[in-house]
């Protein structure tokens, strides 16, 4: 038999290790997603907590994501800009209304509200025209973490004059909306509204998705399967070469 080629064998071994590593990472993601789903499921019957102590805990480093809270918004010193976040809802495009809620207690002066889907925006690729939505009063909803900034940028979109349109609600987008609203220390999360008092006409609250996909086990099997297939094909080629 011929000698086993060192270079190709090292390349195949490294590629197999990478594939196995990706499979192991997906198993870690699976455990994280299962814990997240259990946490979200517990919200179904959890009573809302006052937002001030929850945000104080967040300021001390506690993980308060997906906590159901209630907030009282105080009048803003300046009109809030029209702000929207691009979303996919019910298998179609839509725009979610974003408004800063000014707080009178706690370590932060405000929190961003995702008030739900603007009904007139369903199916639209561009946000609605300038609309001065009424200021929020009482809001009950779920605290959600901010998204990750896109690698290639582009978290903001063209929304027309007087309209803030964003694709990803990350720290930069939160800061832009807060500054435009006269807030200087917004909470590092946002509040996905389930209900408001008074209700906001023309907007359908949609705090949490009806279902959160959990496909990480299948992804892990795919990566492990690719690693096995790669090694199998390489060994078979070596056997054929040495025959």
Backbone as CSV, one residue per row, in Angstrom:
resi,resn,N_x,N_y,N_z,CA_x,CA_y,CA_z,C_x,C_y,C_z
1,UNK,0.833,-1.197,0.000,0.000,0.000,0.000,0.874,1.256,0.000
2,UNK,0.381,2.302,-0.640,1.103,3.558,-0.635,0.993,4.241,0.731
3,UNK,1.935,5.110,0.977,1.911,5.866,2.227,0.711,6.816,2.240
4,UNK,0.170,7.020,3.425,-0.949,7.960,3.567,-0.426,9.376,3.370
5,UNK,-1.025,10.149,2.454,-0.557,11.522,2.218,-0.777,12.389,3.460
6,UNK,0.272,13.027,3.911,0.201,13.784,5.159,-0.643,15.046,4.998
7,UNK,-0.346,15.835,3.935,-1.040,17.109,3.760,-2.549,16.962,3.655
8,UNK,-3.068,16.190,2.695,-4.517,16.024,2.581,-5.150,15.439,3.839
9,UNK,-4.436,14.537,4.512,-4.990,13.940,5.735,-5.168,14.996,6.825
10,UNK,-4.183,15.884,6.957,-4.299,16.960,7.951,-5.465,17.876,7.614
11,UNK,-5.610,18.213,6.321,-6.709,19.096,5.907,-8.055,18.457,6.219
12,UNK,-8.201,17.172,5.872,-9.470,16.476,6.136,-9.729,16.380,7.638
13,UNK,-8.676,16.104,8.412,-8.852,16.000,9.868,-9.295,17.334,10.461
14,UNK,-8.677,18.424,10.002,-9.068,19.736,10.513,-10.503,20.076,10.114
15,UNK,-10.868,19.765,8.868,-12.236,20.030,8.420,-13.239,19.221,9.245
16,UNK,-12.909,17.965,9.533,-13.803,17.130,10.337,-13.936,17.689,11.752
17,UNK,-12.824,18.168,12.319,-12.877,18.756,13.653,-13.749,20.009,13.669
18,UNK,-13.656,20.817,12.609,-14.490,22.015,12.524,-15.963,21.622,12.477
19,UNK,-16.299,20.620,11.668,-17.691,20.178,11.563,-18.194,19.623,12.901
20,UNK,-17.351,18.855,13.578,-17.739,18.324,14.884,-17.926,19.465,15.888
21,UNK,-17.028,20.469,15.810,-17.168,21.630,16.692,-18.471,22.371,16.459
22,UNK,-18.859,22.504,15.186,-20.132,23.161,14.886,-21.308,22.360,15.422
23,UNK,-21.217,21.039,15.339,-22.279,20.205,15.897,-22.377,20.351,17.403
24,UNK,-21.203,20.372,18.086,-21.209,20.557,19.545,-21.772,21.920,19.921
25,UNK,-21.445,22.942,19.127,-21.978,24.283,19.387,-23.497,24.291,19.263
26,UNK,-24.032,23.568,18.279,-25.482,23.508,18.137,-26.132,22.787,19.310
27,UNK,-25.454,21.802,19.885,-25.995,21.156,21.078,-26.023,22.124,22.259
28,UNK,-24.996,22.983,22.350,-25.024,24.017,23.384,-26.175,24.982,23.145
29,UNK,-26.372,25.362,21.880,-27.502,26.233,21.538,-28.834,25.549,21.867
30,UNK,-28.891,24.241,21.704,-30.107,23.504,22.023,-30.446,23.639,23.497
31,UNK,-29.449,23.469,24.367,-29.702,23.610,25.807,-30.130,25.036,26.141
32,UNK,-29.481,26.022,25.491,-29.862,27.420,25.725,-31.295,27.668,25.266
33,UNK,-31.658,27.143,24.079,-33.003,27.386,23.559,-34.059,26.703,24.430
34,UNK,-33.780,25.501,24.921,-34.738,24.819,25.789,-34.969,25.610,27.071
35,UNK,-33.896,26.164,27.636,-34.053,26.992,28.839,-34.841,28.252,28.518
36,UNK,-34.590,28.840,27.348,-35.318,30.041,26.947,-36.797,29.737,26.762
37,UNK,-37.108,28.624,26.106,-38.511,28.260,25.881,-39.233,28.008,27.193
38,UNK,-38.538,27.382,28.148,-39.155,27.156,29.454,-39.409,28.485,30.154
39,UNK,-38.482,29.418,30.004,-38.638,30.734,30.628,-39.790,31.498,30.001
40,UNK,-39.891,31.439,28.671,-40.981,32.131,27.982,-42.328,31.495,28.339
41,UNK,-42.362,30.160,28.431,-43.607,29.473,28.778,-44.094,29.880,30.167
42,UNK,-43.156,30.130,31.074,-43.537,30.529,32.429,-44.199,31.897,32.456
43,UNK,-44.011,32.693,31.401,-44.613,34.025,31.355,-46.121,33.981,31.134
44,UNK,-46.597,32.860,30.621,-48.003,32.790,30.235,-48.938,33.175,31.386
45,UNK,-48.553,32.827,32.607,-49.429,33.108,33.756,-48.720,33.945,34.820
46,UNK,-47.566,34.516,34.479,-46.846,35.319,35.470,-47.466,36.705,35.584
47,UNK,-47.738,37.175,36.791,-48.272,38.532,36.948,-47.192,39.565,36.643
48,UNK,-47.564,40.728,36.114,-46.557,41.758,35.823,-45.987,42.351,37.099
49,UNK,-44.700,42.666,37.053,-44.010,43.273,38.183,-43.778,44.750,37.884
50,UNK,-43.719,45.606,38.905,-43.375,47.012,38.669,-42.013,47.107,37.987
51,UNK,-41.902,47.996,37.022,-40.696,48.011,36.204,-39.486,48.576,36.945
52,UNK,-39.685,49.499,37.885,-38.548,50.165,38.528,-37.604,49.188,39.223
53,UNK,-38.091,48.311,40.130,-37.143,47.382,40.778,-36.517,46.397,39.807
54,UNK,-37.240,46.037,38.751,-36.673,45.118,37.752,-35.511,45.783,37.022
55,UNK,-35.687,47.058,36.658,-34.599,47.763,35.981,-33.435,48.047,36.922
56,UNK,-33.716,48.240,38.199,-32.617,48.403,39.160,-31.786,47.116,39.221
57,UNK,-32.467,45.980,39.179,-31.742,44.705,39.150,-30.925,44.585,37.869
58,UNK,-31.492,45.040,36.755,-30.756,45.002,35.484,-29.510,45.871,35.549
59,UNK,-29.611,47.023,36.203,-28.462,47.919,36.328,-27.347,47.286,37.162
60,UNK,-27.708,46.361,38.041,-26.698,45.663,38.848,-26.148,44.432,38.135
61,UNK,-26.624,44.189,36.914,-26.097,43.074,36.127,-26.982,41.853,36.079
62,UNK,-28.170,41.895,36.668,-29.062,40.739,36.652,-29.668,40.549,35.263
63,UNK,-29.939,39.309,34.918,-30.588,38.990,33.651,-32.102,39.075,33.855
64,UNK,-32.710,40.120,33.353,-34.149,40.324,33.540,-34.911,40.171,32.228
65,UNK,-34.258,39.676,31.191,-34.925,39.499,29.908,-36.108,38.558,30.063
66,UNK,-37.178,38.865,29.364,-38.413,38.078,29.336,-39.159,38.112,30.666
67,UNK,-38.924,39.160,31.443,-39.714,39.397,32.645,-40.935,40.224,32.268
68,UNK,-42.091,39.833,32.761,-43.303,40.619,32.491,-43.374,41.756,33.503
69,UNK,-43.547,42.978,32.994,-43.539,44.166,33.844,-44.695,45.082,33.459
70,UNK,-44.959,46.037,34.356,-45.912,47.100,34.075,-45.217,48.430,34.292
71,UNK,-45.471,49.371,33.389,-44.785,50.665,33.452,-45.790,51.790,33.299
72,UNK,-45.547,52.888,34.008,-46.321,54.114,33.861,-45.434,55.149,33.197
73,UNK,-45.844,55.608,32.038,-45.044,56.568,31.271,-45.476,57.988,31.632
74,UNK,-44.508,58.838,31.915,-44.808,60.228,32.227,-44.740,61.042,30.944
75,UNK,-45.418,62.173,30.888,-45.413,62.984,29.660,-44.003,63.362,29.234
76,UNK,-43.774,63.340,27.936,-42.466,63.678,27.390,-42.364,65.190,27.188
77,UNK,-41.179,65.786,27.405,-41.024,67.227,27.216,-41.023,67.652,25.754
78,UNK,-40.877,66.691,24.837,-40.899,67.030,23.417,-41.649,65.944,22.651
79,UNK,-42.247,66.280,21.498,-42.975,65.269,20.731,-42.050,64.133,20.309
80,UNK,-42.540,62.913,20.454,-41.739,61.757,20.063,-41.733,61.616,18.545
81,UNK,-40.589,61.238,17.962,-40.549,61.055,16.511,-41.323,59.807,16.108
82,UNK,-41.681,59.734,14.830,-42.298,58.523,14.310,-41.197,57.506,14.060
83,UNK,-41.233,56.395,14.768,-40.193,55.381,14.658,-40.839,54.024,14.423
84,UNK,-40.232,53.252,13.521,-40.785,51.948,13.157,-39.654,50.934,13.026
85,UNK,-39.997,49.678,13.306,-39.049,48.580,13.113,-39.634,47.590,12.128
86,UNK,-38.830,47.262,11.124,-39.250,46.304,10.101,-39.430,44.930,10.734
87,UNK,-40.480,44.225,10.329,-40.751,42.918,10.928,-41.471,42.032,9.923
88,UNK,-41.415,40.749,10.187,-42.199,39.760,9.460,-43.285,39.279,10.414
89,UNK,-44.516,39.418,10.000,-45.634,39.033,10.861,-46.673,38.314,10.024
90,UNK,-47.083,37.127,10.493,-48.081,36.333,9.780,-47.657,36.113,8.332
91,UNK,-46.382,35.770,8.152,-45.800,35.444,6.842,-45.800,36.631,5.888
92,UNK,-45.909,37.826,6.410,-45.870,39.014,5.570,-45.090,40.126,6.242
93,UNK,-44.767,41.170,5.484,-44.035,42.301,6.040,-44.966,43.189,6.860
94,UNK,-44.385,43.889,7.800,-45.145,44.817,8.643,-44.149,45.750,9.318
95,UNK,-44.680,46.774,9.956,-43.848,47.739,10.680,-44.379,47.889,12.090
96,UNK,-43.477,47.775,13.052,-43.827,47.859,14.460,-43.551,49.275,14.965
97,UNK,-44.478,49.794,15.753,-44.396,51.164,16.261,-43.495,51.200,17.494
98,UNK,-42.526,52.101,17.475,-41.589,52.259,18.581,-41.762,53.638,19.203
99,UNK,-41.868,53.683,20.529,-42.029,54.951,21.242,-41.254,54.896,22.551
100,UNK,-40.588,55.979,22.865,-39.903,56.082,24.155,-40.921,56.348,25.255
101,UNK,-40.809,55.580,26.331,-41.636,55.761,27.531,-40.759,56.405,28.594
102,UNK,-41.103,57.640,28.986,-40.325,58.327,30.020,-40.718,57.793,31.392
103,UNK,-39.700,57.509,32.222,-39.916,56.970,33.555,-39.515,58.000,34.595
104,UNK,-40.226,57.995,35.720,-39.914,58.969,36.775,-39.192,58.345,37.948
105,UNK,-38.842,57.057,37.849,-38.128,56.394,38.938,-37.254,55.298,38.344
106,UNK,-36.171,54.996,39.058,-35.303,53.922,38.601,-33.982,54.454,38.077
107,UNK,-33.075,53.559,37.727,-31.744,53.973,37.281,-31.723,54.516,35.856
108,UNK,-32.809,54.358,35.105,-32.869,54.828,33.723,-34.013,55.825,33.579
109,UNK,-33.831,56.788,32.671,-34.876,57.801,32.524,-35.973,57.402,31.549
110,UNK,-35.793,56.249,30.879,-36.785,55.852,29.874,-36.570,54.409,29.472
111,UNK,-37.567,53.880,28.772,-37.445,52.572,28.145,-38.188,52.628,26.819
112,UNK,-37.671,51.948,25.835,-38.295,51.936,24.520,-39.428,50.921,24.505
113,UNK,-40.590,51.363,24.019,-41.741,50.476,23.872,-41.856,50.013,22.427
114,UNK,-41.992,48.717,22.237,-42.443,48.164,20.963,-43.936,47.942,21.133
115,UNK,-44.727,48.858,20.559,-46.156,48.896,20.865,-46.977,47.947,20.000
116,UNK,-46.345,47.310,19.022,-47.053,46.362,18.170,-47.017,46.768,16.717
117,UNK,-47.787,46.064,15.918,-47.790,46.240,14.465,-48.803,47.312,14.069
118,UNK,-48.331,48.297,13.295,-49.246,49.298,12.734,-50.117,48.625,11.680
119,UNK,-51.424,48.643,11.877,-52.320,47.906,10.984,-52.199,48.360,9.536
120,UNK,-51.963,49.647,9.303,-51.894,50.152,7.928,-50.602,49.731,7.242
121,UNK,-49.661,49.170,8.007,-48.362,48.836,7.430,-48.256,47.395,6.971
122,UNK,-49.286,46.594,7.182,-49.185,45.172,6.828,-49.006,45.022,5.317
123,UNK,-47.960,44.293,4.940,-47.683,44.073,3.533,-46.877,45.174,2.877
124,UNK,-46.540,46.222,3.617,-45.819,47.360,3.041,-44.318,47.174,3.209
125,UNK,-43.560,47.551,2.187,-42.113,47.464,2.249,-41.486,48.734,2.821
126,UNK,-42.260,49.792,2.896,-41.781,51.046,3.479,-42.677,51.400,4.663
127,UNK,-42.141,52.119,5.641,-42.937,52.446,6.831,-44.050,53.422,6.501
128,UNK,-45.046,53.518,7.372,-46.113,54.492,7.157,-45.563,55.914,7.136
129,UNK,-46.311,56.848,6.569,-45.866,58.246,6.596,-45.841,58.778,8.025
130,UNK,-45.425,60.013,8.163,-45.298,60.608,9.493,-46.636,60.533,10.233
131,UNK,-46.621,59.839,11.353,-47.803,59.727,12.207,-47.366,60.010,13.638
132,UNK,-47.989,60.972,14.269,-47.684,61.266,15.663,-48.588,60.408,16.543
133,UNK,-48.077,59.241,16.911,-48.870,58.345,17.743,-49.046,58.956,19.133
134,UNK,-50.201,58.742,19.759,-50.400,59.261,21.122,-49.342,58.725,22.079
135,UNK,-48.973,59.553,23.034,-47.989,59.113,24.026,-48.559,57.950,24.841
136,UNK,-47.699,57.015,25.233,-48.183,55.888,26.039,-48.526,56.321,27.455
137,UNK,-49.462,55.606,28.049,-49.829,55.838,29.448,-49.350,54.673,30.297
138,UNK,-50.246,53.729,30.553,-49.888,52.509,31.270,-49.600,51.417,30.237
139,UNK,-48.522,50.678,30.440,-48.149,49.611,29.516,-47.748,48.370,30.295
140,UNK,-48.234,47.234,29.833,-47.863,45.932,30.383,-47.268,45.119,29.247
141,UNK,-46.127,44.506,29.510,-45.498,43.724,28.459,-44.299,42.960,28.977
142,UNK,-43.484,42.507,28.052,-42.350,41.645,28.358,-41.052,42.357,27.974
143,UNK,-40.093,42.359,28.888,-38.783,42.931,28.591,-38.022,41.993,27.656
144,UNK,-37.491,42.546,26.582,-36.742,41.737,25.633,-35.365,42.349,25.404
145,UNK,-34.363,41.505,25.150,-33.010,42.031,24.915,-32.904,42.689,23.553
146,UNK,-31.957,43.594,23.425,-31.695,44.226,22.140,-31.043,43.229,21.204
147,UNK,-31.184,43.476,19.890,-30.565,42.611,18.912,-29.092,42.927,18.727
148,UNK,-28.407,42.036,18.027,-26.998,42.239,17.716,-26.866,43.146,16.505
149,UNK,-25.853,43.993,16.525,-25.618,44.889,15.398,-25.207,44.089,14.172
150,UNK,-25.724,44.444,12.985,-25.336,43.725,11.771,-23.843,43.845,11.509
151,UNK,-23.248,42.778,11.006,-21.820,42.790,10.713,-21.479,43.839,9.672
152,UNK,-22.369,44.001,8.702,-22.095,44.926,7.606,-22.838,46.243,7.771
153,UNK,-23.339,46.512,8.968,-24.069,47.757,9.185,-25.468,47.667,8.597
154,UNK,-26.071,48.817,8.400,-27.391,48.835,7.786,-28.532,48.594,8.740
155,UNK,-28.313,48.924,10.051,-29.413,48.742,10.993,-30.513,49.775,10.784
156,UNK,-30.168,50.922,10.160,-31.172,51.925,9.850,-31.573,51.816,8.388
157,UNK,-32.797,52.280,8.098,-33.319,52.232,6.747,-33.859,53.607,6.393
158,UNK,-34.119,53.818,5.129,-34.686,55.088,4.691,-36.175,55.089,5.001
159,UNK,-36.576,55.993,5.883,-37.977,56.044,6.260,-38.666,57.326,5.838
160,UNK,-37.960,58.182,5.128,-38.563,59.443,4.749,-38.336,60.503,5.808
161,UNK,-38.619,61.741,5.452,-38.378,62.853,6.364,-39.256,62.735,7.599
162,UNK,-38.625,62.865,8.758,-39.360,62.831,10.017,-39.688,61.443,10.520
163,UNK,-39.169,60.383,9.873,-39.475,59.017,10.268,-38.175,58.274,10.535
164,UNK,-38.072,57.672,11.726,-36.956,56.796,12.049,-37.368,55.377,11.688
165,UNK,-36.656,54.760,10.742,-36.953,53.386,10.337,-35.722,52.537,10.579
166,UNK,-35.890,51.420,11.274,-34.758,50.562,11.597,-35.059,49.127,11.208
167,UNK,-34.007,48.417,10.921,-34.117,46.991,10.592,-33.797,46.135,11.800
168,UNK,-32.812,46.559,12.586,-32.395,45.816,13.771,-32.426,46.762,14.959
169,UNK,-33.096,46.358,16.006,-33.164,47.181,17.217,-31.964,46.838,18.092
170,UNK,-30.831,47.505,17.806,-29.622,47.299,18.586,-29.357,48.543,19.432
171,UNK,-28.215,48.594,20.079,-27.896,49.716,20.967,-27.823,51.036,20.206
172,UNK,-27.272,51.004,19.004,-27.158,52.231,18.229,-28.529,52.767,17.840
173,UNK,-29.427,51.883,17.405,-30.773,52.314,17.038,-31.519,52.833,18.266
174,UNK,-31.367,52.145,19.403,-32.013,52.597,20.637,-31.531,53.991,21.006
175,UNK,-30.236,54.211,20.923,-29.683,55.515,21.267,-30.222,56.606,20.351
176,UNK,-30.326,56.319,19.047,-30.812,57.317,18.095,-32.250,57.715,18.405
177,UNK,-33.099,56.737,18.700,-34.502,57.031,18.985,-34.625,57.768,20.313
178,UNK,-33.839,57.354,21.304,-33.901,57.998,22.614,-33.477,59.460,22.529
179,UNK,-32.364,59.727,21.845,-31.872,61.101,21.730,-32.888,61.967,21.003
180,UNK,-33.493,61.447,19.934,-34.500,62.210,19.198,-35.718,62.507,20.058
181,UNK,-35.937,61.696,21.099,-37.078,61.888,21.990,-36.718,62.673,23.240
182,UNK,-35.451,63.088,23.365,-35.043,63.854,24.528,-34.661,63.020,25.722
183,UNK,-34.466,61.712,25.535,-34.036,60.839,26.623,-32.536,60.631,26.527
184,UNK,-31.883,60.499,27.665,-30.429,60.411,27.680,-29.901,59.131,28.321
185,UNK,-30.733,58.413,29.062,-30.277,57.197,29.734,-31.341,56.110,29.588
186,UNK,-31.551,55.614,28.364,-32.571,54.581,28.170,-32.113,53.238,28.737
187,UNK,-33.060,52.443,29.174,-32.747,51.096,29.660,-32.175,50.259,28.521
188,UNK,-31.261,49.329,28.815,-30.614,48.528,27.778,-31.457,47.337,27.311
189,UNK,-32.768,47.453,27.415,-33.710,46.474,26.900,-34.866,47.255,26.287
190,UNK,-35.817,46.551,25.700,-37.040,47.224,25.285,-38.232,46.444,25.800
191,UNK,-39.357,47.115,25.875,-40.575,46.528,26.417,-41.523,46.213,25.270
192,UNK,-41.724,44.933,25.021,-42.671,44.490,24.001,-44.066,44.499,24.628
193,UNK,-44.903,45.408,24.183,-46.184,45.687,24.841,-47.212,44.603,24.535
194,UNK,-47.891,44.167,25.575,-49.028,43.247,25.430,-50.356,43.997,25.464
195,UNK,-50.402,45.033,26.300,-51.620,45.853,26.352,-51.262,47.223,26.903
196,UNK,-52.059,48.208,26.498,-51.874,49.581,26.970,-53.191,50.101,27.530
197,UNK,-53.072,51.079,28.397,-54.228,51.782,28.931,-53.917,53.284,28.893
198,UNK,-54.565,54.041,28.010,-55.604,53.612,27.082,-55.022,52.835,25.903
199,UNK,-55.853,51.992,25.261,-55.356,51.226,24.114,-54.940,52.152,22.974
200,UNK,-53.993,51.708,22.177,-53.507,52.480,21.048,-54.255,52.040,19.790
201,UNK,-55.129,52.909,19.294,-55.924,52.581,18.112,-55.026,52.446,16.895
202,UNK,-55.324,51.457,16.057,-54.576,51.260,14.821,-53.316,50.443,14.974
203,UNK,-53.073,49.923,16.174,-51.878,49.115,16.425,-52.300,47.835,17.131
204,UNK,-51.792,46.712,16.633,-52.089,45.419,17.231,-50.895,44.944,18.038
205,UNK,-50.999,44.895,19.381,-49.866,44.425,20.183,-49.500,42.988,19.812
206,UNK,-48.227,42.712,19.796,-47.728,41.366,19.483,-46.403,41.208,20.197
207,UNK,-46.467,40.919,21.500,-45.258,40.924,22.317,-44.318,39.768,21.987
208,UNK,-44.823,38.550,22.056,-43.997,37.385,21.823,-44.517,36.622,20.619
209,UNK,-43.629,36.003,19.835,-44.095,35.211,18.701,-44.936,34.039,19.168
210,UNK,-45.865,33.617,18.295,-46.727,32.493,18.657,-45.914,31.230,18.912
211,UNK,-44.828,31.058,18.203,-43.954,29.908,18.409,-42.516,30.327,18.126
212,UNK,-41.601,29.807,18.923,-40.185,30.080,18.747,-39.534,28.804,18.230
213,UNK,-38.961,28.814,17.032,-38.400,27.583,16.475,-37.234,27.066,17.297
214,UNK,-37.111,25.754,17.342,-36.005,25.105,18.041,-35.508,23.957,17.167
215,UNK,-34.623,24.280,16.233,-34.132,23.298,15.280,-32.670,22.927,15.510
216,UNK,-32.144,23.240,16.681,-30.710,23.073,16.903,-30.279,21.606,16.912
217,UNK,-31.152,20.699,17.373,-30.785,19.285,17.364,-30.611,18.794,15.930
218,UNK,-31.516,19.204,15.051,-31.388,18.834,13.649,-30.133,19.414,13.018
219,UNK,-29.819,20.672,13.376,-28.594,21.289,12.865,-27.361,20.506,13.341
220,UNK,-27.372,20.083,14.621,-26.237,19.327,15.153,-26.059,18.014,14.402
221,UNK,-27.168,17.310,14.152,-27.073,16.053,13.406,-26.514,16.289,12.005
222,UNK,-26.891,17.410,11.406,-26.379,17.724,10.067,-24.873,17.887,10.081
223,UNK,-24.354,18.665,11.040,-22.906,18.879,11.110,-22.164,17.588,11.414
224,UNK,-22.674,16.798,12.371,-22.027,15.524,12.675,-22.075,14.588,11.464
225,UNK,-23.205,14.580,10.765,-23.323,13.742,9.585,-22.340,14.136,8.493
226,UNK,-22.134,15.433,8.310,-21.164,15.899,7.324,-19.747,15.479,7.702
227,UNK,-19.431,15.527,9.013,-18.103,15.098,9.459,-17.890,13.615,9.176
228,UNK,-18.900,12.801,9.481,-18.790,11.357,9.226,-18.657,11.088,7.729
229,UNK,-19.467,11.785,6.934,-19.409,11.583,5.484,-18.047,11.978,4.923
230,UNK,-17.491,13.088,5.422,-16.192,13.540,4.937,-15.113,12.496,5.227
231,UNK,-15.081,11.998,6.453,-14.070,11.009,6.824,-14.281,9.715,6.041
232,UNK,-15.527,9.312,5.888,-15.845,8.082,5.154,-15.375,8.172,3.706
233,UNK,-15.674,9.269,3.059,-15.273,9.438,1.656,-13.755,9.457,1.525
234,UNK,-13.090,10.124,2.464,-11.631,10.218,2.385,-10.989,8.850,2.601
235,UNK,-11.482,8.109,3.599,-10.933,6.770,3.846,-11.192,5.869,2.646
236,UNK,-12.371,5.984,2.045,-12.673,5.166,0.872,-11.737,5.494,-0.284
237,UNK,-11.436,6.755,-0.479,-10.517,7.152,-1.551,-9.103,6.634,-1.270
238,UNK,-8.699,6.671,0.002,-7.384,6.121,0.346,-7.335,4.635,0.073
239,UNK,-8.422,3.937,0.426,-8.452,2.493,0.205,-8.392,2.171,-1.291
240,UNK,-9.127,2.958,-2.092,-9.108,2.742,-3.532,-7.738,3.064,-4.115
241,UNK,-7.110,4.084,-3.589,-5.798,4.506,-4.067,-4.737,3.468,-3.739
242,UNK,-4.900,2.838,-2.578,-3.877,1.874,-2.155,-4.115,0.478,-2.678
243,UNK,-5.295,0.250,-3.310,-5.603,-1.100,-3.802,-4.696,-1.501,-4.977
